[in-house]
Amino acid sequence: MLILRDGKIAQSGAPRKILDRPANVDVARLLGVFNLIESELRSLDPGRNTSRLQVVSLSSKVRISRRFKGDRVTICVRPIN
């Protein structure tokens, strides 16, 4: 599967891989199957491979990414069917 944006390849790979892990916010928007939520990385725990995100007044633990504390990130949440 190829995802094109402005005539350039934004992401390529198996459909399941692209749906499970969009390369960036633009790809997620093009797929149209995610709710995109702005958040901030509040802490990292590399030993447990997790990060803590702050979303408005909610806090959640997620798998770690290669980011830094205080970075702004976007969470992609797929609706439950």
Phi and psi in degrees as a GROMACS rama.xvg file:
@    title "Ramachandran Plot"
@    xaxis  label "Phi"
@    yaxis  label "Psi"
@TYPE xy
-118.121  134.072  LEU-2
-108.594  118.81  ILE-3
-104.515  140.122  LEU-4
-138.163  122.448  ARG-5
54.3165  39.7834  ASP-6
76.7273  5.69519  GLY-7
-120.045  152.097  LYS-8
-72.8575  118.03  ILE-9
-88.7359  -31.9598  ALA-10
-164.436  146.044  GLN-11
-138.169  153.392  SER-12
151.918  -172.426  GLY-13
-66.093  141.133  ALA-14
-52.2009  -44.6809  PRO-15
-61.5989  -40.7675  ARG-16
-64.683  -42.2975  LYS-17
-66.4439  -42.4334  ILE-18
-66.9012  -35.6666  LEU-19
-76.259  -32.1272  ASP-20
-142.102  75.9586  ARG-21
-56.9251  141.216  PRO-22
-64.6417  -30.3034  ALA-23
-163.216  179.727  ASN-24
-62.5329  -38.3648  VAL-25
-60.2248  -43.968  ASP-26
-63.9412  -43.7784  VAL-27
-59.5743  -41.6053  ALA-28
-65.1854  -42.5649  ARG-29
-62.8881  -36.2889  LEU-30
-68.8069  -30.2163  LEU-31
67.8223  20.0169  GLY-32
-116.39  12.7546  VAL-33
-123.627  148.964  PHE-34
-92.2299  127.831  ASN-35
-106.018  123.002  LEU-36
-123.477  119.922  ILE-37
-69.5467  140.232  GLU-38
-151.71  178.12  SER-39
-132.272  135.675  GLU-40
-72.2375  122.06  LEU-41
-100.436  -31.765  ARG-42
-157.885  157.7  SER-43
-122.787  142.607  LEU-44
-132.794  80.2098  ASP-45
-58.6847  -30.4936  PRO-46
-61.7589  -32.6401  GLY-47
-103.774  0.549939  ARG-48
59.4576  41.8996  ASN-49
-134.014  161.57  THR-50
-131.336  153.861  SER-51
-107.505  126.811  ARG-52
-105.753  146.051  LEU-53
-110.504  121.104  GLN-54
-122.12  108.684  VAL-55
49.3482  -111.361  VAL-56
-105.2  6.63422  SER-57
-97.5427  150.247  LEU-58
-129.213  139.763  SER-59
-143.444  148.153  SER-60
-97.5974  134.533  LYS-61
-136.36  168.572  VAL-62
-63.4749  144.223  ARG-63
-67.6425  147.012  ILE-64
-123.397  169.401  SER-65
-85.0314  70.7983  ARG-66
-129.907  -177.34  ARG-67
-125.245  150.277  PHE-68
-52.3466  133.92  LYS-69
92.9079  -13.0035  GLY-70
-62.0522  144.868  ASP-71
-86.7107  132.952  ARG-72
-133.314  166.356  VAL-73
-120.514  129.993  THR-74
-93.3853  132.974  ILE-75
-102.733  117.579  CYS-76
-119.3  121.066  VAL-77
-87.2939  132.694  ARG-78
-63.343  148.439  PRO-79
-82.7827  129.787  ILE-80
